[in-house]
Amino acid sequence: PYIRGRYRDFTAEDILREVGELVESGTREIVFIGQDTGIWGHTLPGEPTITDLLAEAARKFPETWFRLLYVQPAGITDDLLELMASTPNICSYLDMPLQHCDADVLERMHRSGSPKEYLELVAHVRELVPDIVVRTTFMCGFPGETDEQSEELLDFADEAQFDLAVVFPYSQEDGSEAAAYPDQVDEDARLERAQRLLDACEVIGYARTERHIGKTVAALVEGYEQTDVGLEALCRWQGQAPDVDGQVHVPLSSENDVAIGDIVDATIVDSFCYDLIGELV
């Protein structure tokens, strides 16, 4: 975090003004993103919260989707979850970058948490927002990580059943505190641990993606693609963040069926990895 400088908050007025300009120009989805969006407002008068900001944005622009990325566990409040559950144009989607689950590894990262705490948090999130898509990030091979701690992370991922997970090996970056730790994990071990965890998370994620078959979802049309089997619209539903997740592929007879920027109803009939196949309702 020191590389990026101290946290600072854009005011709600500035943010909502920019949102208004984007909506006026045709933008259909707005992503609120920061190093830690959960603490937005802590330097502003009155200390407004990210929940306050999301609620105001959703109220002022009811036809626009709003998505929140990068919320640390401490920022995941009941108020935020209840707002997601009750507001149709706020995406029921949560990206909580946990990095690890072992308490000792987390402490060396200057983070807090444990498998029990995190599993309870994930369960609580899903209890308050039953249809939510939960995404996380894991780091493998942080200095001092043992084989046992790597196994613990693998078991944790299996139990937590994240819908989406990014997995990467630790990188020894010059100037970082961890780069000077004496107990660096061998690079081959880091890569092996990351690949093993990624493989496990993909099996889980593909299965959870398949669970959406049979649902009818609102899908935002982003473009077209000509495939071997014909023309299709490339869309996303609220459970897919732009650029980083899968898409909803909807077969079309022509580009006149839907326009880019439309939000259409699509029934999910199949899945492939993190992608979904839908049919226009």
Phi, psi and omega in degrees: 000330182296332179301326185269354182088179182291154174296144170215150184254129164286144181288157177300322181299315180294318181295312183292329175295316179293319177302315180300319178295319180293317179296319179299328181275358175111001179296134183255343180222136178242131177251122172270120188219145177193177178301324175206088184294340182294339181257013178305140175098350187290344178257002183263155178303133180081352179047063174296162182248166177297331176295318177300316182295313179299317181297317180293318179296315181296325180290317183286331184232072189292343180266002183252138174280143175236134183230144181245127178241149174064072176248116177292155184310321182295338181270359181271095184258162176298323178301317180295314181296319180294326176295316177301316184293332188256355186241109188300329184265010168258120185296130175280077189210130184225123176254106179246101184284091186283327181075315180199178177236336184291131185299321181290318177296316179299321179296321178292336175277359187064038175237171177233164178135174180200165177305316181298312180299315184289322178294321177295321179296313180298318179297320180294317178302313182288335176291317183280331180230083190302327184264013186291147171258126184247126181242149177215177177229136178237143174244131180249142175082024174300146182312131179090350179296127180266170176300321181295319179291326175295318177296322179298319178295320178298315179295321180298315180299322179295321182283323183286329177057059178290144179291324182217140179214130172263132182234131177215151178281149175301140178240129184279093186268128178303136178093346179275152180300317184293336180296336181268356179298139184284340187259056177295141177276137179307139185300319179298322179293320178300313182294320180295317180295318181295317181294319180296317180291319178299316179301316180295318182293326178291320177301316179295312183296320179296321180293321180289328175295320180298335181296343182277352178300131182101341178280152169253124186236155170280127185235131180271121182281123182247345180174188181232157176213133176266119182247179179298334182258002177131187183280142174218151173272137175264116187231171170223143169261177187295343178275010179231116178282151181295140172074338188247341182247190179282190180226167171255120180262122184240113178299140180230156172274329175199167179293348178285347181296317180217156178250149174300130184101345175292150168248113187245158174271129180227134175269127183282123183245346181196170177216157176214111186056241179263002180267153178240150174250126182235162174237136179300136174276000000 
